[in-house]
Amino acid sequence: MFDTVLDASVVGETDRLRELHLSAYRFMLQARLLDEKLASLYRAGKIHGGVFLSRGQEALSVAIGVSLRKTDVFAPLIRDSAGRLAFGETILDSLQTCLGSALGPMRGRDGNVHRGKPREGYLAMISHLGAMISVVNGTLFARRFKGVKDVVGVTCIGDGGTATGAFHEALNQAAVEKLPLVLVVANNQYAYSTPNDREFACADLTDRAVGYGITPHSVDGTDLTACLDVVGRAVAQARRGEGPQLVVASLLRLCGHGEHDDAGYIDPKKKNSPLGRDCLKVAEDILLNRQWADATEMAVWRNEALRIIETTVARVQREPAPDPFAEHWTAISTRDLRETHDELGV
């Protein structure tokens, strides 16, 4: 009887891992193809402002999105396309914002990376590095004051952002208050073009966790299985009340800082090292080696994602841009969407 139960448990866990990997891979694939389309639109002059691709960071990012619940808080950064999609953002939401549609979630009002739905726990990022940590802290405080339990807040930062004052102040606050915060650091080896050895003197960024009294985690950011395990574990520990968690992932940005940057400063040795592996290809190999998917299925998923992206681009390009002479530009929202603010005299 014991052996039968054990076997069923093993089979159930294998099925769960398979479904988790398949779901994560498809979000990664969608994010990569969407990024490639955005880069093409940017080069064609269809997108105003910068375009920042997630290439090389999709495995880390998607691990965040699939580890969270819809009642949690997520504050993504510029290279979190996969995590955004996994947390619930649609391809339509992304393209409407990037192409400046007045019908999009931001109604064409802000830059293409400053998008979110705060009431749903999906926070629009602030460009200043490190600033989102304190915003997530504040959101978690608000949930605590309202008696909301079983909630986790996650935000992301690059290695360069860990040198800012906002990073230190907010992480110290989270540690003192034992907030259920998970801070994910994507150490892509460069703060824009400044290499790690000119950014920090500690042997590893996880060393900083000791000073704050929080739990550190290290992960190979190119390995989807490792990312799902480590990020998932950090989220679970924060949810259990074990305080803030710091996840540091080692990887390499496989593109420039933005589409305006050729990344000529990246050391070729790093590109040819394990850090330079393409996480999407690594994920494909995992699925194939474990016989969780085959090449035919992957081709179907790719073609379907491409079809959705192309169809959505065509739709959004027909949508109107905001009219500066007709819009009622208010700080919070349009007059029609001010909801209860009139009652407050706003």
ABEGO torsion letter per residue (X at the ends): XAAAAAAAAAAAAAAAAAAAAAAAAAAAAAAAAAAAAAAAAAAAGABBEBBBBABGAAAAAAAAAAABBAABBBBBBAAAAAAAAAAGBBAAAAAAAAAGBAABAAGGABBAABBEBAAAGBBBBBABBGAAAAAAAAAAAAAAAAGBBGBBBBBBBBAAAAABAAAAAAAAAAAAAGBBBBBBBBBAGBBGABBAAAABABABAAAAAAAAGBBBBBBBAABAAAAAAAAAAAAAAAAAGAEBBBBBBBBBBABBABAABAGAABBAAAAABAAABBAAAAAAAAAAAAGABBAAAAAAAAAAAAAAAAAAAAAAAABBBBBAAABBBBAABBAAAAEAAAAAGX
